[in-house]
Amino acid sequence: MRVLFLYLILSVSFVCNSQINSGIISYSVQKKSIDSSENQSKNIGYKEFANNVDKKTNALKFKLVFNKSYGLFSLEDDLPIDGEDYMTKMAISLLRGNNVYYTDLINKVYYENKEILNESFSIKKNFDDTKWSVTKDSKLIDDYLCYKAVFNRPFLDKKGETRYTEIIAWFCPTLAFNLGPFEAVGLPGLVLEFHSGQYIFFANNILLEKESKVIEKPKIDKVVTQEELNKIIKRKLSEIKN
């Protein structure tokens, strides 16, 4: 039944995508509501700090530019913000706004450009590395019918131990580009809403074009796999402790 469901989604994607060759999606950020009892447990100083950071995150917007071969996702570079403000820097770091995501749809890989411990890396990942679980849950986003997909993303904590966090992507099969915010790629449709941690990234402007845009490839730094990067991080953390 699940195989048939995915087949129908892919069939719809193929039919509806023939007239679209490129596009730009703008994403706004919204923090999820926090349980009141959990919020009361925080001290006043922390709550004030968190509220100030939240105000800065609300001002951030991200952009996905794409054609039928490539996609580029990053923080918008013309935002009316003070990039030197401490709270703004915290908000950008919290939302991974310093990272750039470049997707190669032809080879079904993407690169996450990021800086870790003052060293730049390009983490190369295959679409198949992200084992999405596509559900039958659906909803309309800006009049587009979207379906829910879930993935338990692994990450290293401060101790260098592997943890998992659930991420959710709402993708639209009628917009048949395997792209979305951050690592939300490889799904049979554009991701119009993405849940990561305490934040929701949602499309607030969708521009689709018949003409194909040229996607500028960002600088690719030291290319590593996630496994190789994890080893580097663990080694650096061990050096810091010693």
N, C-alpha and C positions, 0 to 999 in steps of 0.2 A: 504493500500500500504506500509506504514512504517513497519507494522508487518511482511509482506512478505519479505521485504528487510532485516530485522533483522534475520528472519528465514534462509534466504539464506546465510547470513554471518556466522551464527552459524553452518550450515551444512558444509560449506567449512572448518571451524575451526576444526570440529570433524574429517574429513577425513585426513587433512594435519598434524595433531598433533601427530599421533600414534607413530612415530619413534623418537620423541624428548622427553627426560626425564628431561633435565636440561640445564642450559646455563648461560652465563655471558654477560651482555650488558654494554658497556662503553659509557658514555655520555659526550660530550663536551658542552661548554657554549658559546653562542653568544648573544650580546646585540642587540636589535632591533634598527633600524635607527630612530633618533629623528628628528622631524620637525625643520628645520634650524631656523625658526622664534622663536620657543620655546627656542632653544639653545642660541640664541642671547640675550634673556631676562635675562640669568643668569649672575651674576657678574664674573669677571675674577678669583677670588679666589675660588669660588664654582666650576667653570669649570675645574680648575687645579686639585682640590681635586677629582672631579668625574672622570677625565681622569686617575688619578693615581689608583683609585679603579678599574676602568674598566680594566686596564692592569693586575691587580691581578686576576680579575674574569676570564680572558681569560686563565689563567694558571690552573684553577680548573677543575677537572674531577670527575664525579660521577660514581658509579657502582651499577648495579642490578644483584644480584646472586639469582638463583631460581631453584626449582625443581617443580614437579607436585603438591606439597602440601604447600610449603612455599616460600616466597620471602623476600629478604633483600636489601634495597636501602640505600646508604650512600655515603658520600664523600670518594674518594679513599684515603687510608691511607699511600700510599708510594709516594706521589707527591713530586717533587723537589721544595718545597716552604719553606719559613721561617715562621713557625707557630706563632712566637712571633712578627713578623712585624705588626705594627699597621694597615697599609693599607690591608694587607692580612687578618687580623682578621675582618676588616670591610667587605671585599669581602665575606668571609665565612659566616658571620652573615647575610649579605644581601641576599645571595642565600640559606639560611637555611641549610648551610653545617654542622652546629653543631647538627642537628637533625638526628635521625635514624628512618627508616620506616620498620616495620616488618609486613608482610602480612601472614595471615593464610587462605589459599585458601579453606581448608576443611570446616571451619566455616564461611567463607566469611566475615572476619573482618580484620582490620589492626590497628596497634598501631603506633602512632607518639610519639617517645621519644624526649622530649625537656625540656629545662630549662627556667623557667619564673620567673623573680624577685628572682633569687638565689635559686629556688626550682625546683626539678626535677619532671616531670610528664610523664605518659604514657597515651596518649589520645586514648581511644578505640572508633573506628568507624566501623559501618557496611557498607558493600558495598552499601546497599540501601539508605544510608544517602546522597550519592552523586547522584543527579538526572541528569545524563548525557543526553544530547540531541544529538543523533547520526544523522549526516547528510549524504547526498549522495555525498558530495564533496570527491574527491579522488585524490591521487597523488602517484608517485613512490618514495620510500625512499630506497636507496641502492638496487634497483631492487625488493623491496617488495611493493605490492599494499596496500596502507593504506587509511583509511577513517577518516574523521574529526568528533570529538565529542566536545561539548561545555558544560561548566557548570559555573554558576555564584556562585563563592565561597564566603560565608559570612566570615567576619572577624571583630574584634573589633579595632576601631581606638584608638588614644591616650586618647580620652575623654571617652572611654568605650562604644561608640555607634557602632551599627552594620552597616557595610558597605559591599559592594559587589564588587568583581573584576572578570572579565571573564578569565577563563583558557581554553586552547584548547589542546586537545590530538589527535594526529594522530596515530591510532592503526592498526595493521596488523592482519586480521582474520586468515591467514594461519599459524600464530604463536600463537596458541590458549592458551595462558596463560593470566589470568586476571590481569596483572601486568604492572607497569610502574614507572616512577619517582614520588616521593612524594605521593600525594593523587590520582594519576592517576591509580586507580585500579578498578576492577569490569567491565571493558569493555571486549567485546568478542575478545580479541587479545592483543598481546604485544604492548605497546606504544613506538614508535620509535622516536617520536618528541613531545615535551611538551612546551607550551607557558604559562609563568606565569609572570605577570607584564611586565617589560621591557626586559625580558630575554627568550631565546629559548634554551632548552636542547635537543640536537639531538644525536642519536646513531652514534658513529664513529667506533665502533667495535662490531660485533655480533658473539658470539661463542655459537654454539648449540651442545649438546652432547647426545648420546644415554644412557650413564651411568648416574645414578642419583647422584647428588651432595648432600652432607649433609649440611644443612643450620643451622648454629649456632644461636640459639635464643639469642637475646641481653637481657641484664638485664631489666626486667620490673619494673619500679618504681611505684610510687603511681598512680594506675589506676583510671582515671576519664573519664566521657563523655565530649563532647564539651560543653554541657549546664552547667555541673558542673564546668568546668574550667572557663567558662565565668563569672560565679558568683564569683569565687575566684578572678579573675582578677579585676572585678569591685570593690570588697571589698578592695583589696590591693590598687587600685588607689584612692579609697575614703580615706583610711588611710593615704596615702602619702599627699593628699591635705589638710587633717586636721592636 
